[in-house]
Amino acid sequence: MKFIVSSTYLLKQLQVLGGVINNSNTLPILDNFLFELDHSKLTVSASDLETTMASTLEVESDSQGSVAIPAKLLLETLKTFPEQPLTFVIEDNNTIEISSNHGKYALAYASADEFPKAISLDSPSTTVIGADILATAISKTIFAAGNDDLRPVMSGVFFQFSTESLTFVATDAHKLVKYSRTDVTANETAE
């Protein structure tokens, strides 16, 4: 398995996905990014068993394969590179070699088979909302969300979409905030 990708392009995608990875994961494999290569399409995933995020990148490659690479080590390594193409080569001795203009780096990788599979829905539906409306709703409610590890259900914003209105609610058991929009509705489509 071999692919070539821009260092800053990859770093930007991994920094977003890195937000899913916890500091104290119950399974060691969750400290990794899952790299799945299918010719010129690279899908990188991160999961904490509750939330899974994936990003698809265009790379230069004609091979296929998948590996799990340590997230923290890879992010720290990528931050040291200026904008340049990086060549990733999977070696037989459970290492991945990253070649750049400044040298070669080797990182150990884990088997992709250990990484938890993402759940896929049979007939999912999508809801389309304007980015400005969503950003406003979250900014007006997120301050009331809790951050207590013992009450994870209160650490987010509840979204309720209907054909008549959009409602966003957050609480930490002391504050309760409800933000509604009746002038806008969500467009729901089945895929």
Stockholm file with secondary structure:
# STOCKHOLM 1.0

chainA/1-191         MKFIVSSTYLLKQLQVLGGVINNSNTLPILDNFLFELDHSKLTVSASDLETTMASTLEVESDSQGSVAIPAKLLLETLKTFPEQPLTFVIEDNNTIEISSNHGKYALAYASADEFPKAISLDSPSTTVIGADILATAISKTIFAAGNDDLRPVMSGVFFQFSTESLTFVATDAHKLVKYSRTDVTANETAE
#=GR chainA/1-191 SS CEEEEEHHHHHHHHHHHGGGCCSSCSSGGGGEEEEEEETTEEEEEEECSSCEEEEEEECBCSCEEEEEEEHHHHHHHHHTCCSCEEEEEECTTSEEEEEETTEEEEEECEEGGGSCCCCCCSSCEEEECCHHHHHHHHHHHGGGSCCCTTCGGGSSCEEEECSSCEEEEEECSSCEEEEEESSCCCEEEEC
#=GC SS_cons         CEEEEEHHHHHHHHHHHGGGCCSSCSSGGGGEEEEEEETTEEEEEEECSSCEEEEEEECBCSCEEEEEEEHHHHHHHHHTCCSCEEEEEECTTSEEEEEETTEEEEEECEEGGGSCCCCCCSSCEEEECCHHHHHHHHHHHGGGSCCCTTCGGGSSCEEEECSSCEEEEEECSSCEEEEEESSCCCEEEEC
//
